């Protein structure tokens, strides 16, 4: 006996279509329209490049409403310890303020990255233990108001 209404099926995909993701986002946005202000969402990429234009690290995120989410921040091992991570975070914070954000947030699995973010004024607001395996995923935020 199926738990689904007649005519509906479940299909699994490991390569979802971008249009499907857009469909879900649009549906959720419409559903939230009654209690959230209009969505203000804007991608952000800060690229660290050498003199030839080749990427040497960077940051990717998205401002959504009044928060900037830092999804990815990477500096190659050979360039670490030169203040580049600090420069990327500082530039992201400036852009967040320009966009009217009140804070930044991110998550990390890496203990060294956790220490780096804590040194840069982020505070932990939660963690997912045993993710992955015996590690932990820590969620951090920083107020910029």
C-alpha positions in Angstrom: 0.0 0.0 0.0 1.5 3.4 -1.1 1.6 6.4 1.2 1.4 8.7 -1.8 -1.7 10.0 -3.4 -2.7 8.3 -6.7 -0.7 9.6 -9.6 2.3 10.7 -7.6 5.7 8.9 -7.5 9.0 9.5 -5.8 12.1 9.6 -8.0 15.7 9.8 -6.6 18.4 11.6 -8.5 22.1 12.1 -7.7 22.2 14.8 -10.4 19.3 17.1 -9.8 18.3 19.6 -12.5 18.9 23.3 -11.6 15.3 24.0 -12.6 14.1 21.6 -9.9 16.1 23.5 -7.3 14.6 26.8 -8.6 11.2 25.2 -8.4 11.7 24.4 -4.7 13.2 27.8 -3.9 10.3 29.6 -5.6 7.7 27.4 -3.8 9.4 28.1 -0.4 9.7 31.8 -1.1 6.0 32.0 -2.0 5.0 30.1 1.1 7.0 32.4 3.3 5.7 35.6 1.7 3.0 36.0 4.4 5.5 36.4 7.3 8.9 37.3 5.8 9.8 40.5 3.9 10.5 40.2 0.2 13.6 38.1 -0.4 16.8 40.0 -0.8 19.4 37.5 -2.0 22.6 38.2 -3.8 25.6 35.9 -4.5 29.1 36.9 -3.6 32.4 35.8 -4.9 35.8 37.2 -3.8 38.5 35.8 -6.0 42.2 35.8 -5.0 44.2 35.8 -8.3 47.8 36.0 -9.3 49.3 38.4 -11.9 48.2 36.0 -14.7 44.6 35.9 -13.5 44.8 32.3 -12.2 42.8 31.6 -9.0 44.8 31.4 -5.8 41.9 31.0 -3.4 38.8 32.9 -2.6 35.5 33.1 -0.9 31.9 32.3 -2.1 28.8 33.2 -0.3 25.4 34.7 -0.5 23.6 37.5 1.3 20.1 36.6 2.3 18.0 39.2 4.0 20.3 40.7 6.6 22.9 38.0 6.9 25.8 37.0 4.7 26.4 33.2 4.6 30.0 32.3 3.7 29.7 29.0 2.0 33.3 28.4 0.9 36.6 30.0 1.9 39.9 28.5 0.6 43.5 29.5 0.6 46.0 27.0 -0.9 48.4 25.5 1.7 51.5 27.2 0.1 49.9 30.7 0.6 48.6 30.3 4.1 50.0 32.3 6.9 50.3 35.5 4.8 47.0 37.1 5.9 45.1 36.1 2.8 42.3 34.5 4.8 42.0 37.6 6.9 41.9 39.7 3.8 39.1 37.6 2.3 37.0 37.7 5.6 37.6 41.5 5.9 36.5 42.1 2.3 33.4 39.9 2.9 32.5 41.8 6.0 32.8 45.2 4.1 30.6 43.9 1.4 28.1 42.5 3.9 27.9 46.0 5.5 27.5 47.6 2.1 24.5 45.2 1.5 22.9 46.1 4.8 23.7 42.9 6.6 23.9 42.7 10.3 26.0 39.6 10.5 27.9 36.9 8.8 27.7 33.1 9.4 29.5 30.0 8.2 30.2 26.4 9.3 33.4 24.4 9.4 34.6 20.8 9.9 38.3 21.8 10.3 39.7 22.4 13.8 42.3 24.8 12.4 39.7 26.7 10.5 37.6 26.9 13.7 40.4 28.5 15.6 41.0 30.9 12.7 37.4 32.0 12.6 37.3 32.4 16.4 40.4 34.6 16.2 38.5 36.8 13.7 35.6 37.5 16.0 33.2 34.7 15.1 31.4 32.8 17.9 30.0 29.3 17.9 26.2 29.0 18.0 25.9 25.3 17.5 27.4 22.1 16.3 26.5 18.8 14.8 28.5 16.2 16.6 29.7 13.0 14.9 29.6 14.7 11.5 31.3 13.3 9.7 32.1 10.2 11.7 34.0 11.2 14.9 34.4 14.9 13.8 32.0 17.8 14.3 30.6 20.5 12.2 30.6 23.8 14.0 28.3 26.7 13.1 29.7 30.2 13.7 28.4 33.8 13.5 29.7 37.3 13.7 27.7 40.4 14.4 28.7 43.5 12.3 26.3 46.1 13.7 
